[in-house]
Amino acid sequence: MSGRAAENGQPVIQVTGLTKRFGDKTVVDGFDMTVPKGAIYGFLGPNGSGKTTTIRMMCGLLTPDAGDGHCLGYDILTESRRIKERVGYMTQRFSLYEDLSIRENLDFMARMYRLDRRRQRVGQALEELGLADRAGQLAGTLSGGWKQRLALAACLLHEPALLLLDEPTAGVDPKARRDFWDEIRGLSDRGVTVLVSTHYMDEAVQCDFIAYIAYGTKLIDAPAAAIPRQVGLATWKVEGPGLAELARTLAGAPGVEQIARFGAELHVSGTDAAALGATAQARAAAGPQRWTRQESGLEEVFIHLMAQSRDNFARDNAAPDGGAAGRRA
Ligand SMILES: Nc1ncnc2c1ncn2[C@@H]1O[C@H](COP(=O)(O)OP(=O)(O)OP(=O)(O)O)[C@@H](O)[C@H]1O
């Protein structure tokens, strides 16, 4: 496949069997994925589950121990240099030089990519950012939201076809998060493909597709809107007085696997819809709270997946004496 193939309706990324071991630990195991052009693909999962390692392998930034594939039409094993030229990478820590000015940061990035029309590109980025009249200000003096916008502008200078975002809005206020995602959506509309690793639900809901990874294995890979149905989790919303006490008495009741507080509501979920329904109806009849069956949201689903993968991991690693082998969750 040539570099142009990706522009002719073929997936931007297609990988199979990606596996990575660090020492005797397999952190990614037989990972397959296909990413369409312009998609925003979210990677979720517990800490240390292999999200970053997977994303880096998919883009040729890290060599897998097994598996192969293509990214942007290039072979991830033999043409990683070509891929890197077309990838923008924004890490959680904003990778800016705090003691350089806003303009100097952009100019440094433009030099790093050996870009032509450097002055023009930097000038245009400053205009688009709305920072042209503050170009001489030190980057370290910007607020979190502005630093993030500058970091994004810096990694877009070379007009990448693929953007990697690692928890991009951690520590940024809600307005700035919203603006940031509007910009990401705009890039996706223009055909830029985005891979984002996150723990935040408000980032997850912005994604077109979500892969959920637990301990090196992909458990879910689907359009975001299809995931609640695919996981098969039933949820009841409970409103009214005494929710804290109700939550205590519901623990362990038939069909109740998860109880989560959402503001003034309790969301009670489980995979056995019939058993949960019977419990809900019995409790509703006893009052005084109001019970309503509702669609499970992504947040409930991910709380469920997280708890389930922890339980599976503890079971699979249970020592002969019944204790769990140590590993960070
Ligand atoms: N270069 C490395 N050498 C040794 N172990 C590593 C290396 N990089 C990652 N790991 C280990 O591989 C596992 C997966 O790490 P990775 O960063 O991919 O997970 P993650 O899902 O992105 O985590 P987080 O959500 O915490 O960012 C972790 O146990 C991590 O400690």
The ligand as an SDF file (V2000), in Angstrom:
LIG
                    3D

 31 33  0  0  0  0  0  0  0  0999 V2000
    9.3700    1.5430   28.5100 N   0  0  0  0  0  0  0  0  0  0  0  0
    8.7800    0.7390   29.3930 C   0  0  0  0  0  0  0  0  0  0  0  0
    9.5000   -0.1610   30.0960 N   0  0  0  0  0  0  0  0  0  0  0  0
    8.9160   -1.0000   30.9890 C   0  0  0  0  0  0  0  0  0  0  0  0
    7.5840   -1.0240   31.2400 N   0  0  0  0  0  0  0  0  0  0  0  0
    6.8190   -0.1450   30.5770 C   0  0  0  0  0  0  0  0  0  0  0  0
    7.3670    0.7740   29.6200 C   0  0  0  0  0  0  0  0  0  0  0  0
    6.3350    1.5180   29.1020 N   0  0  0  0  0  0  0  0  0  0  0  0
    5.2080    1.0790   29.7030 C   0  0  0  0  0  0  0  0  0  0  0  0
    5.4960    0.0860   30.5900 N   0  0  0  0  0  0  0  0  0  0  0  0
    4.5110   -0.6430   31.4060 C   0  0  0  0  0  0  0  0  0  0  0  0
    3.5360   -1.1620   30.5310 O   0  0  0  0  0  0  0  0  0  0  0  0
    2.2480   -1.1040   31.1140 C   0  0  0  0  0  0  0  0  0  0  0  0
    1.3020   -0.3540   30.1980 C   0  0  0  0  0  0  0  0  0  0  0  0
    1.6680    1.0170   30.1980 O   0  0  0  0  0  0  0  0  0  0  0  0
    0.8900    2.1210   29.3420 P   0  0  0  0  0  0  0  0  0  0  0  0
    1.5490    3.4330   29.6310 O   0  0  0  0  0  0  0  0  0  0  0  0
    0.7870    1.6900   27.9340 O   0  0  0  0  0  0  0  0  0  0  0  0
   -0.5440    2.0620   30.0050 O   0  0  0  0  0  0  0  0  0  0  0  0
   -1.7220    3.1410   29.9620 P   0  0  0  0  0  0  0  0  0  0  0  0
   -2.9670    2.3360   29.8310 O   0  0  0  0  0  0  0  0  0  0  0  0
   -1.4610    4.1570   28.9130 O   0  0  0  0  0  0  0  0  0  0  0  0
   -1.6240    3.7680   31.4100 O   0  0  0  0  0  0  0  0  0  0  0  0
   -2.1350    5.1910   32.0070 P   0  0  0  0  0  0  0  0  0  0  0  0
   -3.6220    5.1990   31.9080 O   0  0  0  0  0  0  0  0  0  0  0  0
   -1.6620    5.1040   33.4140 O   0  0  0  0  0  0  0  0  0  0  0  0
   -1.4590    6.2610   31.2000 O   0  0  0  0  0  0  0  0  0  0  0  0
    2.4220   -0.4670   32.4880 C   0  0  0  0  0  0  0  0  0  0  0  0
    2.4930   -1.4960   33.4490 O   0  0  0  0  0  0  0  0  0  0  0  0
    3.7430    0.2590   32.3660 C   0  0  0  0  0  0  0  0  0  0  0  0
    4.3830    0.3380   33.6260 O   0  0  0  0  0  0  0  0  0  0  0  0
  1  2  1  0
  2  3  1  0
  2  7  2  0
  3  4  2  0
  4  5  1  0
  5  6  2  0
  6  7  1  0
  6 10  1  0
  7  8  1  0
  8  9  2  0
  9 10  1  0
 10 11  1  0
 11 12  1  0
 11 30  1  0
 12 13  1  0
 13 14  1  0
 13 28  1  0
 14 15  1  0
 15 16  1  0
 16 17  2  0
 16 18  1  0
 16 19  1  0
 19 20  1  0
 20 21  2  0
 20 22  1  0
 20 23  1  0
 23 24  1  0
 24 25  2  0
 24 26  1  0
 24 27  1  0
 28 29  1  0
 28 30  1  0
 30 31  1  0
M  END
$$$$
